[in-house]
């Protein structure tokens, strides 16, 4: 095997695609995600990566997205770089990144020009309000999909941590950075303890 061959092509589980995506495939896949991602790309990114192309398992996607969520910058942009780099190195990260941001940048430039001219039209405001409602629904649906691996494994500890973080940020309105500084060390400690118990 050539030294630059991606390890994912060898170590991939049975339910994953064994052949890693090419640079063009990465660009096209993330371009499709971005063009379909009204209200957010996360819903379509998970569907394409996990269900359509089978490049990652549901657990791998959750873990990768969790890392990208913690890193500075937009989560989905971080995901494109991490995901592309995993299969094709820096070039793969750039291909996925370009596919994700290229088409929307062109479209948003055109729409921003139109909005600057017609933004006061009442019908346009109502359309944008409807799009916002649809975006919230899409986000809720992907949250439940990402929770399913935890529920299927009956991972009570992970669900408790999830609910605690949700309550702290969503209900108590605590700062995100402060919650992460507490939740991440606790999550890591719990994971290490559980793995030691399994190993023992």
Buried (B, 14 or more C-beta within 10 A) or exposed (E): EEEEEBEBBEEBEEEBEEEBBEBEBBBBBBBBBBBEBEBBBBBBBBBBBBEEBBBBBBEBBBEBBEEBEEEEEEBBBBBBBBBBBBBBEEEBBBBBBBBBBBBBEEEEEEEEEEBEEEEEEEEEEEEEEEEEEEBEEBEEEBEEBBBEBBEEEEBEEBBEBBEBBEEBBEEEEBEEEEBBEEBBEEBEEBEEEEEEEEEE
